[in-house]
Amino acid sequence: KSRDASGNRGGAALLFQNVKGHRGSQLLINQFGSEARMKLAVGVNSYDEIAGRIRMFMDVKSPQGFLDKLKMLPLLTEAGKFFPKTVNSGPCKEVIKRENLSVLDFPVLQCWPKDAGRFITLPCVTTRDPRSGKRNLGMYRMQVYDERTTGMHWQRQKVAAEHARERMRAAVEGRAAAVDIMARSSGGSVLAEGTRPSGKMEVAVAIGTDPAVTFSAIIPAPPDIEEYLIAGFLRGAPVELVKCETVDLEVPATSEIVLEGYVNLDELRPEGPFGDHTGFYSLEDLYPVFHVTCITHRKDPIYATTIVGKPPQEDAYMGKAVERIFLPLMKLTIPELVDINLPAEGVFHNLMIVSIKKSYPGQARKVMNAIWSLGQAMFTKCIVVVDEDVDVQDLADVTLKVFNHIDPERDIQFTLGPVDSLDHASRLPNFGSKMGIDATRKWASEGFSRPWPDEIVMDGKTRTLVESKWKALAKELGLE
């Protein structure tokens, strides 16, 4: 109740220091639950600061001559400061447990009445690509089954799930067998039917990391950009990593808690239901099982958690930050983009409102299809495209323009493709229909033969006159 009174109104972060049944552990919740704290987490006063820095690095081009190389040196030197570095030890190693260990030593919450149990909800999960050796940092909820096992809710389209599939492919002979593995996958699970190859994949989970690291774990990073590099870029200093005790992976040295272990490629277990950010319970499905082999933590660890549910919750502020920071990256592929809005009520993947600089017929449809081809944006159920003079952050303005500007038969487009695993309305798990709405002004070159009406706007002279009269009246009434 304390979190609910705080979290869905942008209220205070809460630190519980005397958690019943968990002596020596503290619990932190709603750390990202306001715009001010979210900006503090990424070290800026305005998201535009980060967007500007991103644009600066994107403008770096291959030097054409000696003078160009000299000009680029300061920028390249600064970029080099953000790469993660490995250190010998850190606060996360103050306590090391290989025996008599239990995930339940920490105050893991059951968030909602119909949840299947307790869930770790802010885990920074590290896996390694078996082909390239590249690390990936993601965030996948973990249902606690007992002291040493949890679920690992990496959905089929997530990078960690792909790492597991690569290990499965490597465990079978022949390309046909590898294709068969993918064909037998179903639901949200990595592999749900038939015989599964044996083997293990090492996993490390950090809880209570630097806020920039936690935030970076949810960012849809470009394929060749490591999340720890993004975290270093956000905080202006490299993330220090330490080697794990029982697995060949690295974790942030300043983590509060680290869980080391593995998933068996041939082991799945029912996971869920779970009260999710959609405002509904995600259904039970089969997911991999994480086996804990070692726990390290600070002497008095702070267990960081979040509760998701009907928006807006804490995750809404994290999603808005992702939206603001990655707009410049989207403009690399879609240069006509002006702004985007992912309203909290659209739960990140159900609605994206986009404004564009329209310069040719059919451009809105081109933009829709381009967005559906961009990484995690492929899950967007509904894309609404408006002209550049519409403020996409003003839902009242958007609603007025959209429903005035569209002819439903002409301006609504449907397509089939991947959808989010949490979309309970789709015809099949992970596959369904999506909708695009072209709410831009229609041109004659798009087959629109009627005149397009002017919008009612007060002229500048009248506005100035009205404002001056209001000021005079306020002065007369002593309201200044």
BALUMSE-282397 format. One line per 5 residues: number of its first residue (from 0); their letters; for each residue x, y, z of C-alpha. Coordinates in Angstrom, 2 decimals, padded with zeros to 5 digits. Example, Ala and Ser with C-alpha at 12.3 -4.5 7.8 and 13.67 -1.06 7.14 Angstrom:
0> as> 012.30 -004.50 007.80; 013.67 -001.06 007.14 $
***
This chain:
0> ksrda> 000.00 000.00 000.00; 002.88 002.35 000.75; 004.32 001.76 -002.70; 000.94 002.15 -004.37; 000.36 005.48 -002.64 $
5> sgnrg> 003.71 006.65 -003.93; 004.52 004.86 -007.16; 001.63 005.64 -009.47; 001.69 009.38 -008.79; 005.38 010.08 -009.27 $
10> gaall> 005.79 009.98 -005.49; 008.74 009.26 -003.26; 011.22 006.41 -003.50; 010.83 004.13 -000.49; 013.65 002.43 001.45 $
15> fqnvk> 012.53 -000.15 004.02; 015.37 -000.73 006.50; 013.76 -003.20 008.90; 012.12 -005.83 006.72; 010.30 -008.48 008.73 $
20> ghrgs> 012.05 -011.86 008.45; 015.05 -010.44 006.58; 017.50 -009.08 009.15; 020.44 -007.38 007.46; 018.57 -006.74 004.21 $
25> qllin> 016.87 -003.55 003.07; 014.32 -003.05 000.31; 014.26 -000.17 -002.19; 011.25 000.47 -004.40; 010.13 003.24 -006.77 $
30> qfgse> 013.67 004.56 -007.28; 012.79 005.51 -010.88; 009.23 006.60 -010.08; 009.33 010.27 -011.08; 010.66 012.29 -013.98 $
35> armkl> 013.11 014.08 -011.68; 014.57 010.82 -010.31; 014.73 009.28 -013.75; 016.79 012.25 -014.97; 018.97 011.96 -011.87 $
40> avgvn> 019.54 008.29 -012.67; 020.99 009.14 -016.08; 022.77 012.26 -014.83; 020.97 015.04 -016.73; 018.66 017.96 -016.08 $
45> sydei> 016.91 017.39 -019.40; 016.66 014.40 -021.73; 017.64 016.78 -024.51; 021.17 016.80 -023.03; 021.57 013.09 -023.72 $
50> agrir> 019.90 013.37 -027.11; 022.38 016.10 -028.03; 025.36 013.99 -026.95; 024.02 011.04 -028.93; 023.67 013.22 -032.02 $
55> mfmdv> 027.24 014.44 -031.55; 028.60 010.90 -031.64; 026.36 009.93 -034.54; 027.82 012.80 -036.56; 031.30 011.25 -036.38 $
60> kspqg> 032.27 010.23 -039.91; 035.33 008.50 -041.31; 038.09 011.13 -041.44; 039.00 012.15 -044.97; 042.37 013.70 -044.20 $
65> fldkl> 044.93 014.57 -041.53; 043.04 017.66 -040.35; 039.81 015.66 -040.04; 041.64 013.08 -037.93; 042.98 015.79 -035.63 $
70> kmlpl> 039.50 017.25 -035.20; 038.08 013.85 -034.26; 040.71 012.98 -031.64; 038.99 014.72 -028.68; 035.68 013.06 -029.51 $
75> lteag> 037.21 009.60 -029.91; 039.19 010.06 -026.70; 036.01 010.95 -024.83; 034.19 007.91 -026.27; 037.01 005.67 -025.08 $
80> kffpk> 036.33 006.70 -021.48; 032.96 004.96 -021.46; 034.01 001.36 -022.15; 033.61 -000.99 -019.14; 036.73 -002.06 -017.30 $
85> tvnsg> 037.44 -005.14 -015.20; 038.68 -004.69 -011.63; 039.93 -007.24 -009.11; 037.14 -006.89 -006.56; 034.28 -004.71 -005.41 $
90> pckev> 031.56 -004.22 -002.79; 029.49 -007.04 -004.29; 032.17 -009.48 -003.02; 031.93 -008.51 000.66; 029.99 -011.73 001.32 $
95> ikren> 030.45 -014.86 -000.81; 028.16 -017.87 -000.38; 028.74 -021.16 -002.19; 027.03 -023.37 000.40; 023.84 -022.90 002.42 $
100> lsvld> 022.71 -020.22 000.03; 019.14 -019.08 -000.55; 017.51 -016.52 -002.81; 014.84 -016.23 -000.12; 017.36 -014.60 002.22 $
105> fpvlq> 016.36 -011.41 000.40; 012.93 -009.71 000.67; 011.58 -010.82 -002.71; 007.96 -009.68 -003.10; 004.77 -011.24 -004.33 $
110> cwpkd> 003.38 -008.18 -006.06; -000.27 -009.00 -006.81; -002.83 -011.43 -005.33; -002.94 -013.85 -008.28; 000.82 -013.90 -008.94 $
115> agrfi> 002.22 -017.43 -008.99; 004.63 -016.52 -006.20; 007.48 -014.16 -005.46; 009.21 -012.47 -008.40; 012.55 -010.71 -008.76 $
120> tlpcv> 011.53 -007.73 -010.88; 014.68 -005.60 -011.37; 017.32 -008.21 -012.28; 020.16 -007.22 -014.60; 020.75 -010.53 -016.39 $
125> ttrdp> 024.06 -011.17 -018.16; 024.51 -013.87 -020.81; 027.15 -014.42 -023.48; 026.73 -015.04 -027.21; 028.29 -018.47 -027.85 $
130> rsgkr> 029.35 -017.41 -031.35; 030.91 -014.00 -030.79; 031.56 -014.07 -027.04; 029.77 -010.71 -026.71; 027.98 -010.03 -023.44 $
135> nlgmy> 024.35 -009.01 -023.28; 022.61 -007.29 -020.40; 018.84 -007.68 -020.23; 016.02 -007.56 -017.71; 013.78 -010.61 -017.39 $
140> rmqvy> 011.55 -011.25 -014.40; 012.44 -014.27 -012.26; 009.80 -016.28 -010.40; 011.33 -017.78 -007.25; 010.56 -021.52 -007.06 $
145> dertt> 012.70 -022.34 -004.03; 015.97 -021.38 -002.34; 018.15 -022.19 -005.37; 015.94 -022.12 -008.46; 013.94 -019.44 -010.27 $
150> gmhwq> 012.24 -019.00 -013.59; 013.97 -017.01 -016.32; 011.35 -015.12 -018.30; 013.28 -014.31 -021.44; 010.74 -014.08 -024.22 $
155> rqkva> 011.48 -015.65 -027.58; 012.51 -012.39 -029.26; 014.94 -011.35 -026.50; 018.71 -011.56 -026.91; 019.27 -013.99 -024.02 $
160> aehar> 016.73 -016.39 -025.54; 018.67 -016.21 -028.81; 021.88 -017.05 -026.92; 020.14 -020.16 -025.56; 018.91 -021.13 -029.02 $
165> ermra> 022.41 -020.77 -030.44; 023.63 -023.25 -027.85; 020.79 -025.58 -028.82; 021.72 -025.32 -032.48; 025.31 -026.13 -031.62 $
170> avegr> 024.17 -029.22 -029.69; 022.47 -030.88 -032.68; 023.90 -032.14 -035.95; 022.85 -030.69 -039.26; 021.03 -027.58 -040.37 $
175> aaavd> 017.72 -029.42 -040.71; 017.83 -030.34 -037.02; 018.56 -026.73 -036.12; 015.58 -025.56 -038.18; 013.41 -028.20 -036.51 $
180> imars> 014.31 -026.81 -033.08; 012.96 -023.42 -034.08; 009.82 -024.88 -035.67; 008.96 -026.67 -032.43; 009.20 -023.56 -030.31 $
185> sggsv> 005.86 -022.20 -029.18; 004.29 -019.71 -026.85; 006.65 -017.56 -024.82; 008.98 -020.46 -024.16; 012.36 -020.94 -025.78 $
190> laegt> 011.52 -024.53 -026.70; 008.27 -026.19 -025.71; 007.75 -029.42 -027.63; 009.60 -032.62 -028.39; 013.14 -033.69 -027.57 $
195> rpsgk> 015.49 -030.94 -026.45; 019.28 -030.96 -026.64; 021.14 -031.18 -023.35; 023.68 -028.67 -022.12; 023.98 -025.61 -019.93 $
200> mevav> 024.25 -021.87 -020.40; 025.89 -019.74 -017.74; 023.96 -016.75 -016.39; 024.76 -014.00 -013.89; 022.14 -011.76 -012.27 $
205> aigtd> 022.96 -008.42 -010.62; 020.39 -006.74 -008.38; 020.72 -003.22 -007.03; 023.14 -001.86 -009.60; 024.06 001.73 -010.43 $
210> pavtf> 020.78 003.25 -011.75; 022.42 003.86 -015.13; 023.21 000.13 -015.38; 019.69 -000.89 -014.34; 018.24 001.50 -016.90 $
215> saiip> 020.61 000.27 -019.62; 019.35 -003.28 -019.09; 015.92 -002.28 -020.48; 017.24 -000.22 -023.39; 016.74 -001.74 -026.86 $
220> appdi> 020.42 -001.31 -027.71; 021.68 -001.56 -031.30; 023.09 -005.07 -031.99; 026.77 -004.08 -031.84; 026.53 -001.79 -028.80 $
225> eeyli> 027.05 -003.32 -025.36; 024.69 -002.18 -022.61; 027.60 -001.54 -020.22; 028.98 000.94 -022.76; 025.61 002.72 -022.81 $
230> agflr> 025.63 002.84 -019.01; 029.12 004.33 -019.06; 027.99 006.89 -021.61; 025.03 007.85 -019.42; 026.99 008.16 -016.18 $
235> gapve> 030.06 009.73 -017.83; 032.45 007.08 -016.48; 033.18 003.42 -017.24; 031.25 000.70 -015.44; 033.61 -001.35 -013.28 $
240> lvkce> 033.09 -005.10 -013.62; 034.30 -008.05 -011.54; 034.63 -011.71 -012.48; 032.03 -014.06 -011.06; 033.02 -016.86 -008.70 $
245> tvdle> 031.46 -019.87 -010.44; 030.63 -018.76 -014.00; 032.70 -017.16 -016.75; 030.86 -013.85 -016.72; 031.34 -010.36 -015.32 $
250> vpats> 028.97 -008.25 -013.21; 029.02 -004.64 -011.94; 031.43 -004.41 -009.00; 029.13 -002.09 -007.05; 026.07 -004.37 -007.24 $
255> eivle> 024.18 -004.95 -004.02; 023.46 -008.63 -004.80; 024.75 -011.08 -007.43; 023.22 -014.47 -008.27; 025.45 -016.80 -010.30 $
260> gyvnl> 024.27 -019.95 -012.01; 023.07 -021.61 -015.18; 020.02 -022.73 -017.16; 019.72 -026.24 -018.54; 018.88 -026.17 -022.24 $
265> delrp> 016.54 -029.15 -021.85; 014.64 -027.91 -018.79; 011.43 -025.87 -018.80; 008.95 -025.19 -016.05; 005.59 -023.39 -015.78 $
270> egpfg> 006.09 -019.69 -015.00; 003.38 -017.18 -014.10; 000.72 -015.83 -013.86; 002.22 -012.43 -013.11; 000.53 -009.04 -012.73 $
275> dhtgf> 002.18 -007.22 -015.62; 002.68 -003.67 -016.88; -000.28 -004.10 -019.23; -002.61 -003.94 -016.23; -003.51 -007.61 -016.70 $
280> ysled> -002.00 -010.88 -015.52; 000.29 -012.47 -018.09; -000.62 -016.13 -018.45; 001.29 -019.18 -017.31; 003.77 -020.51 -019.89 $
285> lypvf> 006.90 -022.66 -020.03; 010.24 -020.95 -019.46; 013.83 -021.95 -018.62; 014.87 -022.62 -015.02; 017.79 -020.75 -013.44 $
290> hvtci> 019.89 -022.76 -010.97; 021.86 -020.68 -008.45; 025.44 -021.86 -007.79; 026.74 -018.89 -005.81; 025.45 -015.71 -004.18 $
295> thrkd> 027.63 -012.69 -003.44; 026.47 -009.44 -001.89; 027.34 -006.42 000.23; 027.38 -006.80 004.01; 024.02 -005.04 004.36 $
300> piyat> 022.55 -005.40 000.88; 019.72 -003.30 -000.49; 017.31 -005.44 -002.51; 015.99 -003.25 -005.35; 012.59 -004.07 -006.77 $
305> tivgk> 009.67 -002.60 -008.67; 005.97 -003.34 -008.97; 004.34 -003.07 -012.39; 000.61 -002.91 -013.02; -002.03 -000.61 -014.44 $
310> ppqed> -000.22 002.46 -015.79; 001.17 004.80 -014.85; 003.61 003.01 -012.55; 007.35 003.35 -011.98; 008.16 001.73 -015.33 $
315> aymgk> 006.26 004.51 -017.16; 009.02 006.98 -016.25; 011.67 004.53 -017.44; 009.83 004.06 -020.72; 009.57 007.82 -021.29 $
320> averi> 013.33 008.15 -020.78; 013.96 005.40 -023.35; 011.66 007.21 -025.77; 013.49 010.54 -025.39; 016.99 009.11 -025.54 $
325> flplm> 016.44 006.92 -028.58; 014.58 009.38 -030.78; 017.91 010.53 -032.32; 018.79 006.91 -033.13; 015.42 006.38 -034.82 $
330> kltip> 016.06 009.50 -036.90; 019.15 007.82 -038.35; 016.89 005.36 -040.13; 013.81 007.58 -040.45; 015.14 011.14 -040.95 $
335> elvdi> 011.68 012.65 -041.48; 010.74 011.89 -037.85; 010.03 014.99 -035.76; 008.88 013.47 -032.47; 007.38 010.31 -030.98 $
340> nlpae> 005.19 009.57 -027.98; 004.64 006.21 -026.30; 001.77 007.04 -023.92; 001.78 005.15 -020.64; -001.72 003.88 -021.42 $
345> gvfhn> -000.28 002.24 -024.53; 002.00 000.14 -022.28; 005.05 000.84 -024.50; 004.17 -001.64 -027.26; 000.48 -000.98 -027.98 $
350> lmivs> 000.62 002.62 -029.25; 003.20 004.90 -030.82; 002.27 008.40 -032.00; 004.67 009.84 -034.57; 004.97 013.27 -036.19 $
355> ikksy> 006.80 013.63 -039.51; 007.93 016.22 -042.02; 005.81 015.03 -044.90; 007.31 015.71 -048.31; 005.89 013.06 -050.67 $
360> pgqar> 002.71 010.98 -051.12; 002.40 007.84 -049.01; 005.21 008.88 -046.69; 003.20 008.08 -043.55; 002.87 004.44 -044.64 $
365> kvmna> 006.58 004.29 -045.40; 007.29 005.50 -041.85; 004.95 002.90 -040.32; 006.72 000.07 -042.10; 010.13 001.47 -041.21 $
370> iwslg> 009.20 001.53 -037.51; 007.93 -002.05 -037.66; 011.37 -003.04 -038.95; 013.27 -001.47 -036.01; 014.22 -004.00 -033.32 $
375> qamft> 011.75 -003.99 -030.42; 009.58 -001.43 -032.25; 008.40 -004.35 -034.39; 005.95 -005.18 -031.57; 004.07 -001.86 -031.82 $
380> kcivv> 000.40 -002.76 -032.20; -000.80 000.63 -033.42; 001.18 003.45 -035.05; -000.46 006.84 -035.57; 001.30 009.27 -037.93 $
385> vdedv> 000.53 013.01 -037.83; 001.98 016.15 -039.41; 004.89 018.02 -037.84; 002.65 020.82 -036.50; 000.85 018.38 -034.16 $
390> dvqdl> 002.27 018.11 -030.64; 002.43 014.34 -030.14; 002.91 014.82 -026.38; -000.51 016.54 -026.22; -003.03 013.70 -026.45 $
395> advtl> -005.96 016.12 -026.74; -004.37 017.76 -029.80; -003.55 014.35 -031.28; -007.09 013.08 -030.76; -008.61 016.18 -032.37 $
400> kvfnh> -006.37 015.96 -035.44; -006.58 012.19 -035.91; -010.36 011.90 -035.85; -010.79 014.97 -038.03; -008.16 013.95 -040.57 $
405> idper> -008.87 010.29 -041.31; -011.18 008.47 -043.64; -011.12 005.03 -041.98; -011.25 002.94 -045.15; -008.57 005.00 -046.88 $
410> diqft> -006.22 005.83 -044.02; -006.04 002.70 -041.86; -003.61 -000.03 -042.80; -003.41 -003.54 -041.34; -000.48 -005.93 -041.41 $
415> lgpvd> 000.54 -009.23 -039.83; 003.76 -009.90 -037.96; 005.45 -010.42 -034.59; 003.63 -009.06 -031.56; 004.67 -008.80 -027.94 $
420> sldha> 004.44 -011.98 -025.87; 002.25 -010.07 -023.39; -000.38 -009.28 -026.04; -003.26 -011.42 -024.77; -005.56 -010.33 -027.63 $
425> srlpn> -003.45 -011.59 -030.56; -004.71 -014.57 -032.53; -001.62 -016.59 -031.58; 001.15 -016.14 -029.02; 003.80 -013.79 -030.48 $
430> fgskm> 001.96 -013.42 -033.82; -000.93 -011.21 -034.82; -002.14 -008.10 -036.61; -000.99 -004.50 -036.30; -002.59 -001.25 -037.38 $
435> gidat> -001.23 001.95 -038.87; -003.23 005.18 -039.09; -002.24 007.92 -041.53; -003.63 011.09 -039.90; -001.57 013.51 -042.01 $
440> rkwas> -003.18 016.08 -044.30; -004.08 014.41 -047.59; -002.74 015.74 -050.87; -004.09 015.73 -054.41; -001.17 013.47 -055.33 $
445> egfsr> -002.61 010.96 -052.85; -005.98 011.00 -054.61; -007.62 013.64 -052.40; -009.57 015.96 -054.72; -011.28 018.25 -052.19 $
450> pwpde> -009.82 021.42 -050.64; -008.25 020.84 -047.21; -009.70 023.30 -044.68; -007.63 025.74 -042.64; -007.39 025.19 -038.91 $
455> ivmdg> -008.98 027.83 -036.68; -006.13 029.80 -035.11; -006.32 033.15 -033.30; -004.24 035.77 -035.11; -001.31 037.38 -033.32 $
460> ktrtl> -002.83 040.85 -033.12; -005.99 039.60 -031.41; -004.02 037.38 -029.02; -001.84 040.34 -027.97; -004.92 042.51 -027.41 $
465> veskw> -006.64 039.85 -025.27; -003.52 039.25 -023.18; -003.05 042.98 -022.54; -006.68 043.34 -021.43; -006.34 040.38 -019.04 $
470> kalak> -003.22 041.95 -017.53; -004.99 045.28 -017.10; -007.98 043.58 -015.46; -005.73 041.60 -013.12; -003.94 044.80 -012.10 $
475> elgle> -007.24 046.57 -011.50; -008.46 043.72 -009.26; -005.14 043.46 -007.44; -004.50 039.93 -008.69; -000.99 040.50 -010.03 $
***
